[in-house]
Amino acid sequence: MRSDRETPNVVLARGRDGEQHVRLSASIATLRRFRDGGLNAKLGEYCGLVHGNTRERTANGNVVDGGTQGLLLATALFRGLKRPLTSAGLDGEICAFISRPGCTFEFPNPSDVAVRCAAPLRSVFVTYARFEARDTVDGEILSWEWVLADARDSALPDGWDVRYEERIW
């Protein structure tokens, strides 16, 4: 199962129970802001690591179906940030999907296809979302980033035990 390339702003993810899938939406305005600001790495991360279904150019120049399975491959889910991300009082509702993909993606040219790149060393990928059912989705993707991995457990963010309020799975 993968997110559908025809609905690029809707992402499939493992739900809070760790089993059932949920549908999360990414703001088209956010994606356009990244595109218009030339943040090609952020666009590549979204397409290849969050959504997980993209076209990519191989080293020999061929274009193939690529990406990862995005948030379906998350290995941990935390709830509640112990630092500000959004408006005051909302950080307790934010969830962090943690994954450790072996690569990342970027768009050298946003009108072309993604290019697979090496993942940052000693890092994990974190996608921030809020579960809030509306219309046809179960929540909203707020942001994503690479962060340093924990020295004790390299599949989790550094300081995960003081970074989040609770581990869900």
C-alpha distance (Angstrom), angle and dihedral (degrees) to the residues before:
residue distance angle dihedral
M1 . . .
R2 3.80 . .
S3 3.76 138.5 .
D4 3.81 110.7 -87.8
R5 3.82 115.7 -102.8
E6 3.82 88.3 -148.5
T7 3.82 91.0 64.7
P8 3.81 101.7 44.3
N9 3.79 95.3 171.5
V10 3.84 94.1 54.6
V11 3.79 116.9 79.1
L12 3.80 128.6 -169.6
A13 3.81 115.1 -137.5
R14 3.76 139.5 168.2
G15 3.79 107.8 -93.6
R16 3.77 129.8 -127.8
D17 3.79 90.5 -83.0
G18 3.81 89.1 57.6
E19 3.80 91.9 -126.2
Q20 3.80 114.9 61.4
H21 3.77 118.6 67.6
V22 3.78 123.4 -119.4
R23 3.80 131.2 -163.8
L24 3.80 116.7 -126.0
S25 3.78 124.5 -174.1
A26 3.76 127.9 -141.7
S27 3.76 117.0 -150.0
I28 3.80 111.8 -107.0
A29 3.82 86.8 -148.7
T30 3.82 90.3 58.1
L31 3.79 92.1 49.3
R32 3.81 91.2 47.7
R33 3.81 90.4 48.9
F34 3.81 89.6 55.4
R35 3.81 91.1 46.8
D36 3.80 94.4 46.5
G37 3.81 91.0 45.6
G38 3.79 91.9 53.0
L39 3.81 92.6 -115.9
N40 3.79 92.7 150.7
A41 3.81 94.5 160.0
K42 3.84 90.5 56.5
L43 3.82 90.1 50.7
G44 3.78 91.0 48.6
E45 3.81 91.5 48.8
Y46 3.78 90.5 51.1
C47 3.81 95.1 48.3
G48 3.80 97.7 41.2
L49 3.82 104.5 29.7
V50 3.82 108.2 23.6
H51 3.82 102.2 32.2
G52 3.78 90.0 22.4
N53 3.77 98.9 -159.5
T54 3.77 116.6 94.8
R55 3.76 142.6 131.8
E56 3.78 113.2 -107.1
R57 3.77 138.0 -171.2
T58 3.79 114.8 -124.9
A59 3.81 124.2 -141.2
N60 3.82 90.0 -96.4
G61 3.82 91.5 52.6
N62 3.81 100.1 -103.6
V63 3.80 118.7 137.8
V64 3.82 113.7 -132.5
D65 3.78 140.0 165.2
G66 3.77 104.4 -87.6
G67 3.73 147.9 146.8
T68 3.77 126.2 98.5
Q69 3.76 128.4 -86.0
G70 3.80 88.0 -88.4
L71 3.78 117.7 -152.0
L72 3.80 90.7 -2.4
L73 3.82 85.6 76.6
A74 3.80 95.8 52.6
T75 3.80 110.5 134.5
A76 3.80 98.1 -163.1
L77 3.79 139.2 23.0
F78 3.80 124.1 -159.2
R79 3.80 130.1 -174.4
G80 3.79 126.6 -148.6
L81 3.78 126.7 26.3
K82 3.77 119.8 -128.9
R83 3.81 90.5 -152.4
P84 3.80 133.0 51.9
L85 3.80 119.6 -84.1
T86 3.79 104.0 147.2
S87 3.79 138.3 2.6
A88 3.78 118.3 -22.9
G89 3.77 113.0 -82.4
L90 3.81 96.4 20.2
D91 3.80 99.5 85.4
G92 3.81 92.0 86.0
E93 3.81 89.1 62.9
I94 3.79 96.0 51.6
C95 3.79 119.2 103.7
A96 3.79 125.7 -155.5
F97 3.80 119.7 -147.2
I98 3.80 110.2 -156.5
S99 3.79 124.4 -155.9
R100 3.76 136.4 162.5
P101 3.79 107.0 -149.2
G102 3.77 116.7 -179.9
C103 3.78 91.7 -132.1
T104 3.76 144.7 25.2
F105 3.81 132.6 -146.2
E106 3.77 136.8 -134.1
F107 3.76 137.9 177.5
P108 3.80 112.5 -126.9
N109 3.81 84.1 -171.4
P110 3.84 116.5 19.4
S111 3.80 91.6 -145.6
D112 3.81 91.1 57.4
V113 3.83 130.9 59.2
A114 3.79 130.6 -74.8
V115 3.78 125.5 -87.4
R116 3.81 120.8 -143.9
C117 3.82 114.0 -126.7
A118 3.78 135.9 179.2
A119 3.80 114.4 -82.3
P120 3.80 116.5 -114.9
L121 3.81 110.6 -88.6
R122 3.81 118.7 -100.4
S123 3.81 91.8 4.5
V124 3.79 141.6 124.3
F125 3.78 128.3 -155.1
V126 3.80 118.3 -118.9
T127 3.80 125.2 -164.8
Y128 3.81 116.8 -168.6
A129 3.80 118.7 -149.1
R130 3.77 141.4 160.9
F131 3.79 121.9 -139.9
E132 3.79 107.0 -134.3
A133 3.79 116.7 141.0
R134 3.79 115.8 -135.1
D135 3.78 133.7 152.0
T136 3.80 106.8 -29.0
V137 3.81 99.4 -20.8
D138 3.80 136.0 76.9
G139 3.78 98.2 -143.6
E140 3.77 149.1 -26.0
I141 3.79 134.5 -90.0
L142 3.79 109.1 -131.6
S143 3.79 106.0 178.5
W144 3.80 145.2 -32.3
E145 3.80 137.3 -150.4
W146 3.78 146.8 160.6
V147 3.82 113.7 -105.2
L148 3.80 134.0 -178.0
A149 3.82 114.2 -85.5
D150 3.79 121.2 -119.9
A151 3.82 115.1 -98.3
R152 3.82 90.9 -136.6
D153 3.82 96.4 46.8
S154 3.80 114.9 17.7
A155 3.83 91.7 -164.8
L156 3.83 90.6 67.0
P157 3.82 134.0 60.3
D158 3.79 119.1 -92.0
G159 3.79 109.1 -88.3
W160 3.80 92.7 8.5
D161 3.81 90.1 157.6
V162 3.82 91.6 62.1
R163 3.80 97.3 29.8
Y164 3.84 97.9 64.3
E165 3.79 135.5 39.4
E166 3.83 97.3 -134.8
R167 3.78 142.3 -0.6
I168 3.81 110.9 -128.7
W169 3.80 97.5 -175.3
